[in-house]
Amino acid sequence: MEFISWKKEDRVAIATINRPPANALSRALILEVDALLDEVKNDPDVRAIVLHGEGRFFSAGADIKEFTEVTSGEEFSKLSASGQAVFERVETFHKPVIAAIHGAALGGGLELAMSCHMRFVTENAKLGLPELQLGLIPGFAGTQRLPRYVGVAKAAEMLLTSDPITGEEAVQLGLANRSFGEEDLLPQTLSIAKKIAKKSPVSVKAAIDMLQYSKHGAFEEGVKAEADSFGTVFVSEDAKEGISAFLEKREAQFKGK
């Protein structure tokens, strides 16, 4: 891959976006996000993914120069749909994808971050969807995901004014999980990812699957699916190991089976 590199550390894949100067999301970079998931999906030594940006930004938005190469509304719609499909894959991926956001996550950069399972930010990071300043609207499901986190009224304000919020505000609104200082962001995010990586991959996947129901407001379907999933997880080898480790007062050694 040209714009995303990654390495393993204690069963966590640390993936770095590096497309200077602003890590703008080109079509090629979005395809590399998809390729990253392909590379880690069956790797037993990767149980969580941390995504962060090299340089000054997480990602300052889509590559506007690429827009000038698109000549029809139909082509724009296809571009939007292809990006949405990749971000939907991130959101439903069976291994947690965690965004570590510094500098700015704007436009497509925020849309990518919102598709991740968790977001950790620096206090002074800027998060927003400024597409209306260009006479556009968000195209990678930003109009749909943002209200889930901040509510419809605040989402309308952010969209219609194009004003970004700070990392601190993002935490208060529920858009981000926690905020850290600039130097602490990646180490603290990695610490949380490594904690998750010690859990059973079977139960982590089941939990991620169940959360999808809550996001779409399907409560009755969700509780039925939860009951079914609980039964499936309960008879797994990992569940047996977890219960035995608890009773024996030792750390569980989960194998993802």
TASUL-V157497 format. One record per residue. PHI is phi in whole degrees, -180 to 180 (NA if undefined). Layout:
PHI
PHI
//
This chain:
NA
-89
-112
-126
-119
-150
-144
-101
-151
52
66
-118
-88
-99
-105
-116
-84
-139
-136
-59
-93
-127
54
-64
-82
-86
-61
-65
-67
-62
-65
-72
-61
-62
-65
-59
-63
-61
-71
-102
-61
-109
-85
-67
-91
-122
-119
-157
-127
-108
-113
-144
-107
-80
84
-85
-133
-68
-167
-87
131
-72
-81
-64
-60
-65
-61
-70
-88
-93
-112
-140
-61
-62
-68
-64
-63
-66
-61
-62
-63
-68
-66
-59
-64
-66
-69
-65
-65
-59
-63
-102
-62
-77
-113
-62
-109
-120
-93
-110
-108
-128
70
-154
-129
-121
55
-59
-64
-70
-63
-64
-62
-68
-80
-74
-73
-145
-135
-116
-134
-83
-58
-101
-63
-111
-125
-172
-125
-91
-58
-65
-65
-98
78
-119
-131
-58
-120
-114
74
-64
-69
-99
-79
-58
-62
-61
-90
-112
90
-65
-63
-68
-63
-61
-61
-65
-69
-77
-91
67
-78
-79
-116
-85
-60
-60
-64
-61
-67
-61
-85
93
-77
-123
-80
-150
-118
-137
-69
-54
-75
-92
-55
-68
-59
-70
-64
-63
-61
-68
-62
-67
-64
-66
-63
-81
-77
-68
-59
-66
-75
-63
-61
-62
-64
-61
-60
-67
-62
-62
-65
-66
-67
-102
69
-95
-64
-62
-65
-65
-69
-67
-63
-62
-62
-63
-67
-58
-64
-66
-67
-60
-93
-76
-63
-64
-64
-61
-65
-63
-67
-63
-63
-63
-68
-92
57
-136
-79
-72
-115
-84
-116
77
-128
//
